[in-house]
C-alpha cells in the first residue's frame, strides 16, 4: 500500500497534538528518567 508522505505527516502530527491535549502534556516538553520528578 502506498501512503502519501505529506498526508501521513499531517495525520500523525494531528494525532500527536490530540494525544498531547488529552494527556495535558505538550510534545515539546521532555521528561528524563531520574532527572525530573514525574
MITIPA-993609 format. One record per residue: residue number from 1; x, y, z of N, C-alpha, C in turn; residue in one letter; chain. Coordinates in Angstrom, 2 decimals. Example, Ala and Ser with C-alpha at 12.3 -4.5 7.8 and 13.67 -1.06 7.14 Angstrom:
<recs>
   k     n_u     n_v     n_w    ca_u    ca_v    ca_w     c_u     c_v     c_w r c
   1   13.19   -5.69    7.80   12.30   -4.50    7.80   13.20   -3.30    7.80 A A
   2   12.85   -2.25    7.08   13.67   -1.06    7.14   12.90    0.03    7.87 S A
</recs>
This chain:
<recs>
   k     n_u     n_v     n_w    ca_u    ca_v    ca_w     c_u     c_v     c_w r c
   1    0.84   -1.18    0.00    0.00    0.00    0.00    0.88    1.23    0.00 X A
   2    0.49    2.22   -0.76    1.26    3.46   -0.88    0.60    4.55   -0.06 X A
   3    1.40    5.21    0.77    0.92    6.34    1.55    1.62    7.59    1.06 X A
   4    0.87    8.64    0.84    1.46    9.92    0.50    2.18   10.44    1.74 X A
   5    3.50   10.67    1.67    4.25   11.10    2.86    3.72   12.39    3.48 X A
   6    3.29   13.33    2.66    2.79   14.59    3.21    1.48   14.38    3.95 X A
   7    0.62   13.54    3.42   -0.64   13.23    4.09   -0.37   12.49    5.39 X A
   8    0.54   11.53    5.35    0.88   10.76    6.54    1.45   11.67    7.62 X A
   9    2.31   12.60    7.25    2.89   13.54    8.21    1.80   14.39    8.86 X A
  10    0.87   14.88    8.07   -0.20   15.72    8.60   -1.09   14.94    9.57 X A
  11   -1.40   13.71    9.21   -2.26   12.88   10.07   -1.55   12.58   11.39 X A
  12   -0.28   12.20   11.33    0.45   11.86   12.55    0.68   13.09   13.43 X A
  13    0.88   14.25   12.83    1.04   15.47   13.62   -0.25   15.80   14.37 X A
  14   -1.38   15.68   13.69   -2.66   15.95   14.33   -2.94   14.92   15.43 X A
  15   -2.61   13.66   15.18   -2.77   12.61   16.18   -1.94   12.94   17.43 X A
  16   -0.70   13.34   17.22    0.17   13.71   18.33   -0.37   14.90   19.11 X A
  17   -0.90   15.87   18.40   -1.49   17.04   19.07   -2.69   16.65   19.92 X A
  18   -3.51   15.76   19.41   -4.68   15.31   20.16   -4.27   14.52   21.40 X A
  19   -3.26   13.67   21.28   -2.75   12.91   22.43   -2.18   13.86   23.47 X A
  20   -1.41   14.85   23.02   -0.80   15.81   23.94   -1.88   16.59   24.69 X A
  21   -2.93   16.98   23.99   -4.02   17.72   24.63   -4.76   16.84   25.63 X A
  22   -5.00   15.59   25.27   -5.72   14.69   26.16   -4.92   14.39   27.43 X A
  23   -3.61   14.31   27.30   -2.77   13.98   28.46   -2.29   15.21   29.21 X A
  24   -2.62   16.40   28.71   -2.18   17.65   29.36   -0.65   17.72   29.45 X A
  25    0.02   17.26   28.39    1.49   17.25   28.37    1.94   17.55   26.94 X A
  26    2.48   18.74   26.69    2.88   19.09   25.33    4.02   18.21   24.81 X A
  27    4.04   17.99   23.51    5.08   17.16   22.92    6.45   17.84   22.96 X A
  28    6.47   19.15   23.15    7.74   19.88   23.21    8.43   19.72   24.55 X A
  29    7.72   19.22   25.56    8.30   19.04   26.90    8.85   17.63   27.04 X A
  30   10.10   17.53   27.43   10.74   16.22   27.61   10.90   15.92   29.09 X A
  31   10.75   14.67   29.44   10.99   14.22   30.81   11.99   13.08   30.74 X A
  32   13.04   13.21   31.52   14.09   12.20   31.52   14.07   11.43   32.83 X A
  33   14.17   10.13   32.74   14.14    9.28   33.92   15.28    9.64   34.86 X A
  34   14.97    9.76   36.12   15.89   10.08   37.21   16.42   11.51   37.15 X A
  35   15.93   12.35   36.23   16.37   13.74   36.15   15.30   14.71   36.63 X A
  36   14.04   14.39   36.38   12.91   15.23   36.79   11.90   14.38   37.53 X A
  37   11.17   15.02   38.42   10.10   14.29   39.10    8.88   14.24   38.18 X A
  38    8.20   13.13   38.21    7.02   12.95   37.39    5.82   13.37   38.18 X A
</recs>
